[in-house]
Amino acid sequence: MKRSTKFIIKCKQFWKTLGPGLITGASDDDPSGIATYSQAGAGFGLATLWTALITFPLMAAIQEMCARIGIVTAKGLTGILKDHYPKSVLYLMMIFSFPAIVLNIGADIEGMGAVSNLLIPGVPVFAFEIVFTILILAGVVLYSYHKLAGILKWLCLVLLLYIIIPFLVKEDWLQVLKHTFIPTIQFNRDFFEILVAILGTTISPYLFFWQATMEAEDIASSTKKIVIDKRFMAKMEKDVYGGMFFSNVVMFFIILTSGVVLYNAGIRKIDTVDQAARALAPLAGKVTYFFFAIGVIGTGFLAIPVLAGALSYIVAETFNWRQGLDKKFNQAPGFYLTLAISLLAGLSLDFLNISPIQALIYTAVLYGLTAPVMIAIILHICNNRAIMGDSVNKKGTNLLGVLAFLLMTTSAIALIYFQFR
């Protein structure tokens, strides 16, 4: 057998092992995340490239714990909170999660609409926003879980465009390597604000809920008998680590693109993704601009179902409603109505004159406050043998989890300080 054939077979086998982890990781690079990474590059050049190295192991450790919870307990995080923790904790998480996720959805819809308007100026932004919302809602309601998961998985490939873009412009790769492996820290308000924004965008609580629930649903909806053994757990880890690595690589290249093209051109402030796309056109060529814009639209179609789905699972598990993307609308009306309301509420932000950057700021505040609490709870669950049995955390996982908790706690304090200073 030729080497090329063997390589293709291995790639196909690896692609089949990827599932919830890949979708979760890729959805983290949503339009609002792209806006944040573009802000980092435009404002500080290559100075924040090193954050991709820091966030990867921490993000991967937390998401692996969430995946393990879903597999072992066959429940989402909300179900575990409901069964083993005070109701006040559950309701507090839901109160914070609902507005944060809706604001995130709204920012993503606005970003998709604005970028589409750049590509087709004759169609108004709000028209694109309405069409995208209808398409996403119809897709989630009409398609079965496996069909929807397959579509989301292929949409992940859109993010490859952001890896290609830096190779279309001139780079100083020695400087890239330097800023990747040697952290640069500027002791001023703006720099620490963008660090907090990067962390809040990368390690987001809605991803915790989605990962655990998807692992549980993946098993429940499987037509094959699944044996949860070491081999199965190793496959899950490969999926999660692969997804988180892919997410951080894309984050790295978005910062790199904006850091080289926009920063060097003197464009130091980017508030929205369409501003970033518009600025790239005259500086890096129409191909780069087109790739960037198409990437925003593709990631919106990937991320918004994840955001809305995560919220629907949180609400449905809280109130004991029938739930699941494998159910039809008449089988789980409360679940799908919550999903529809979250999409329509997000869409309404544009008509309420709430700008994407305002939505991002409010979202970052809410994520920043809830992430440390959720990380602490996840660590507690994964070290509780009454819940996890023999699948409790190992020392290395606990160490990364504690580091993530300390980093996010510090970020939350810094976020509050900078917002109210």
Beta strands, then each sheet from edge to edge (+ up, - down):
end
